Amino acid sequence: MQIEWIAFLEVFAVALGCAAIVVTFYALGLRLLVSGGRAPVVPPAEFPDAIAVRSDKQAAKIEKKAAKAALRTPLTRGQESTRLGAAYICFGICAVAVLSAVLYLVLY
């Protein structure tokens, strides 16, 4: 049995590069999304078969935290839309990086 070390190194390099790109741009996208006024915080949901039971005090605290995160930032509308657009571009770069890495490894 022969191991093609060049192919192994090629797959390693592509995977490492893609992981670095995805982590970097995803973190940047989340940061821009939050600073643009669209924090990904949702109020807690009640599930009838939930294992973890929240007290009323804990639920109120979580709802208060979600409401605080949803407050508008002191940015102008133009700054918010610019940051949101940049966040979506960062998420798009993540998707393109993953797709291009998969296509590169499958087709070559």
HUDATA-V873707 format. One record per backbone hydrogen bond with DSSP energy under -1.0 kcal/mol. CO is the residue of the C=O (numbers start at 1). NH is the residue of the N-H. E is the energy in kcal/mol with one decimal. If there is no record, write none. Layout:
CO,NH,E ; CO,NH,E
This chain:
3,5,-1.2 ; 4,8,-2.0 ; 5,9,-2.6 ; 6,10,-2.1 ; 7,11,-2.4 ; 8,12,-2.4 ; 9,13,-2.6 ; 10,14,-2.4 ; 11,15,-2.5 ; 12,16,-2.6 ; 13,17,-2.6 ; 14,18,-2.5 ; 15,19,-2.4 ; 16,20,-2.1 ; 17,21,-2.2 ; 18,22,-2.7 ; 19,23,-2.5 ; 20,24,-2.2 ; 21,25,-2.6 ; 22,26,-2.3 ; 23,27,-2.1 ; 24,28,-2.2 ; 25,29,-2.4 ; 26,30,-2.5 ; 27,31,-2.3 ; 28,32,-2.5 ; 29,33,-2.4 ; 30,34,-2.4 ; 31,35,-2.4 ; 32,36,-1.4 ; 33,38,-2.3 ; 34,37,-1.4 ; 39,41,-1.9 ; 47,50,-1.4 ; 55,59,-2.5 ; 56,60,-2.3 ; 57,61,-2.0 ; 58,62,-2.4 ; 59,63,-2.5 ; 60,64,-2.3 ; 61,65,-2.1 ; 62,66,-2.4 ; 63,67,-2.4 ; 64,68,-2.3 ; 65,69,-2.1 ; 66,70,-1.4 ; 76,80,-2.4 ; 77,81,-2.5 ; 78,82,-2.1 ; 79,83,-2.4 ; 80,84,-2.7 ; 81,85,-2.4 ; 82,86,-2.4 ; 83,87,-2.3 ; 84,88,-2.3 ; 85,89,-2.0 ; 86,90,-2.2 ; 87,91,-2.2 ; 88,92,-2.1 ; 89,93,-2.3 ; 90,94,-1.9 ; 91,95,-2.0 ; 92,96,-2.7 ; 93,97,-2.5 ; 94,98,-2.2 ; 95,99,-2.6 ; 96,100,-2.8 ; 97,101,-2.1 ; 98,102,-2.4 ; 99,103,-2.7 ; 100,104,-2.5 ; 101,105,-2.3 ; 102,106,-2.3 ; 103,107,-2.9 ; 104,108,-1.7
